[in-house]
C-alpha cells in the first residue's frame, strides 16, 4: 500500500511517499527557517506564505522521486494538527483538493502521533507494543502510552514551555541566535555541566513537564554575570562561562526527560521507549537514554536524524496503520 503524505504544521513544507508503513520511497522537506532566523523564532505569516509558494513543487518532487504515479497511490495523508493554523490550512486544503481530483481517500493524521511513529521508518528495528512514547520538540513535550499506533494515551505534557522552546529562549538570552538546540549542544560539549546548579521545576502531576523555571534561572544568571545579551557593549564574550551555562542547562533539561520517561516505564511496567521530535536529534539525549537502558533494562529507540525533524514520511507511515485499523 503506497501513501502520499503531506506535512505543513510549522515552518517546514514536506511531502513523502511510503510503502506499507515502513519503506520510504521519497521524502522531500523544504524549510523557511532562514527567513525566521533574524526574528529569533517562527513568524506564522512568513511560514504559511512560503508554504503557499512551494507546496505544489514539493509534492510533485516527492511523487517524481518515488517513481510511483499519483494514480497508483492508494491514499493521501495530511497533518490535521496541532500546529500553526495558517500552515495547517495550506496542507489540508492542498491535500483535500488532490484527494478530490484523484479520487483517493484522505487520511487525517495527528502530528504528534507521527513523531511517535518516526522510529518505525526504514532502518529501525521492529517495535513491540506496548511502549512508552516521548515527543520532545520546539513546540511540544509529552509522554504517552502506545498500545498500538491506533491506541495512544497521553500521560503528561509540558505545563509551560516545551523543551525545545526552552533551548531557543536560553540561546536568545545568551546571544547565540536561532534555533538554539544545535548551538547549545555544540557549546555544551566544551563546558562543565556541574558548573551551575540548575534543575527543572517540579510539577503537580508526575508525568508533566515544566521548563519556564529553568529558563528564568538562566536569565537571572546571565543578568547577574553580564553574559550574552546582558554583556556591556564592546565587551569580549566570556565563552568559557557561556559554555558552562549551556552544559549545565542542557544536562538539567534533558535529564528531566529521561527521569520522567523511566518513571512512566516503572509505573506502567513497560520496558520499551520510543522518542521522537526535533530534540531527539540531540546526541547527549541519545547517550543518556543509552546509559539508562543499560542500567534499567529498557530499550530506547530513536528515529534517524532526518526523521527527527518535521517530515511527511512519518505522516504517511502512520496513516498506513490508521487506514487498516492495525498496529
N, C-alpha and C positions, 0 to 999 in steps of 0.2 A: 504494500500500500504506500503510495507516494503522496506526500502532503506538502503544499507550498505554505510556508509560514511568513507572517509579516509582523514586525515589532517596531512600534514608534511611541514608547511610553515616556521617553525623556528626550535627550538631545540626539540619540542615535536614530538612524533610519536603516532598518535591516530587513533582509529577505533571505530565505533559505528553502531548500528542498531536502526533505528527509524521508528515507525509505524504511518502512516498518519500525519506526520509532527510534532507531539507533544509527542507521547508516546515513551519514551526512553527504549528500550528493553535491551540494553547493551551499555556501554561506557568505553573504556579502553584507558588509556593515559600513555605512557612511556616518561620519560624525561632524557636528558643527562646533566641536569643542574649541577650536581655535578662535571662533567668533565670541565665545563666552569668557575666555581666559582673562581678558583685560578688566572684566567686571567682577571677577572673583567668585563667580557662581553662574548657574544656568539662568538665562533670561528666557522665559517661556515664549515670548513674542518672536525672538530670533529663532528658537528651536523649531517652532511649527512652520515658520515661513521657509526655512531651509528644507524642512521635510516635504512641504508642498512642491518645492522646486525639484527635488531629487527622487521622490518615491517611485515614479514611473521607471526611471532609468535603473534604479537599484533592483526592482522586481524583475525587469527584463533581463538584467545581468545575471541574476540568480537562476532564472529559468534557462537561459542560454548555457551557463556553466554546468548545470545539472545534466544537460543532454536529454532532458525529458520535455516534450512539448506540453503546453498548458492543457490541451485537450486530453492528454493522457494522465493528468494528475487525478487523484481520487477525491481530494478535498482541498479547501483553503482554510488556514487557521490564522487568527489575528489576536493580538493582545487587546483585552477589553478593559484592563485596569489592574491595579492602581497606576497612576501616572499623571502627567500634565494634561489637563482637559483638552487643550488645543491640539497637542501632539497625538493623543489617542484618537481624536476625531479624524485626523488626517489618515491614520492607518485603517481605522474601522470603515470610513467612507470608501476608501480605495478598495478594501477587501470586499465590502458589500457589492460594489459595482462590478468587480471582477467575478465574484461568485455568480451574480445575476446573469452577466453576459456569457459566461462559460458554462452555466447550468451546473455548477459544482456546489456541494454542501459547504456551508460556512460553519466553522467551529470556533467559538469564542473562548479564549484561554486567559486564566489569571496569571498576571506577570510573575508573581512570587512563586506560584506553583512551577512555572517554567524554570526559575532559578533552582528550585529544589530538584528538578529533573536533570539539570545540565550535566551532572556527573555520569549519567547513564549513556551519554552520547559516545560516539566512536572512540575506541581506545580505552574505555573504562570497564572495570570488571562488573559482572552482574551483581546487582544489589538485592539481597534477600530481605523481605519485609518481616516484621515492621522495623522501621528505623526512626531515629531522631533526626530531624532536619533543622539546619541553621541557615537562615538567609541573612547576610550581612553586607550592606551596600551603602551608597551615599544617601539613599532615601529611606531605607528600611533595615530594621534589625528585629528578627523574630525567631522563636523556637517552635517547632511543630512535631507532632507525632504523625508519621506517614505509615498508614496501614496498607495502602495501595495508592497509586497515583490518581485514583478517583475518590480516595478517602483520606483527606488531610485535615488534621485538627490543630488549631493554634493553641499553644501552651502559654506563650507570653511574648510581649513585644516591647519596643522602646516606649518610654513614657515621655520622652522629650526629643533630644537629638538622636539621630541614627549614628551608628559607629563611624561610618564613612563621612558623614556630615561633620562630626567632631574633628576628624582628621583635617578636613578642609578648613574649618574655623581656626584650629590651632595653627595650621600653616599660615593662615592670613595674619594671625596675631604675631607670628614670628617673622613675617615679611618674606615668606618663602614662595608665594604665588599659588596658583590654582591649576590643576587639582592638587590636594595636599597629600594623598596617600603615598604615591611613588617617591616624592621628595623627602617626606618624613622617614620612610623606610630606609632610604639611602643614607640620610644623615645619621639616623639612629645607629647604623652599623659602626659608626666611629665614636659613639657616645657611651656613657655609663648609665645603664638602666636603673642603678641604685643611687644615682646622684641626688635625686629629688624624690621625696615621698609623695606619691600620687596614688589615688585609688578612685574607682567609680563609686557613685552614691549607692547606698542601699535602697532597695525598693520594697514596697509593701507585699507584693506577690513574688514568690521565689524565682519565677522564670521570666520576670520583666527585666528590662534594662534601663539604665539612666546614664547619659553621657554629658548632660549640661553642667553638672557639678565639676567634673574633671577639666572640662574646657575652661570654666571660670577660674579654677585653681591655676591653670597655666596663664591665663590673662593676668591675674594678680601677681604671679611670679615675674612675668615679663615686665609689668609696670614697675615693680619694686627694684628689679635689677636692670632696668632700662635696656631691654632686649628687643630685637625685631622692630616693629613699628613704633616702639616707645624709646628707641635709642636716640640720643641727641643728633641733630643734623650734622652731617660730616663725620660722625663717629664711626670708627672702624668696627665692623660686626664682630662680636665675640663668638666666633664659630665653634669653639670648644664647648662653651656653656649652652649654646643653641643645640648642639649635637646631644648633650646630656638631657636637655628638656625633651627632645624628640625621642630619645631612647626610653626615658622614664615614662613619658606619656604613652608611647606605643606599647610598652610592656604591660602597663596597667589596663589599658583599653582592651587589648587582645586577651589578656589573662581572664578578664571578666567573661568573655565569650566562652572560653574553654571551660571555666569552672561551672558556669550555669548549664552548659551543654552536658557535662559529666553528671551534674546533679539531676538533670532530666533523665539521663540514662539510668541512674540508680533508682529514681522514683518509679519509672515505667518498666524497669527490668528489661531494658533493651541494650544490646551491646554493639549496635552499628549506628554510625553517624554519616550523614551527607551534608556537605557545606556548599553553599552557592552564593553568588553575588560578587560585586566588584572587589570587596575586601578579601575574598577568598584567594585572590591572586597574591596576597602578601605572603612572602616566604617564611617570615617569622611565625605567622599564624599556623602555617602548614607544619613547621617544625614543632611548635607547641603541641599540636594535635598528634603528631607522630610520637612524641615523648609520652603524652597522656595515654595513647593507645597501648603502648608497650607496658606502661605502669599499671593501667586499669583493665587490661584485657578487652579493649573495644577495638573496632575497626573504623577508621575515618576515611571517607572517600571524597576527593576534591575533583572539580572539573579540570579539564585542560585550561591553560591560561587564556586561550582565545574564547572559551565558553564561560569564563567568569563574568565578563562584562555583558551588557545587554546585547542579545543576539536573537535571531529568528529561528535558529536551529532548535533551541530549547522549546520554543513555542510550537513548532511543527512536530517535534518529538513527543511531547506530552499529549498533543492533540490526537495522535495515533491511538493512545490508550483511552482518551475521552470518547473517541468515536466508536470504540469497541466495548467500552464499559469494563475493561480489563485492567489488571495491574501491569 
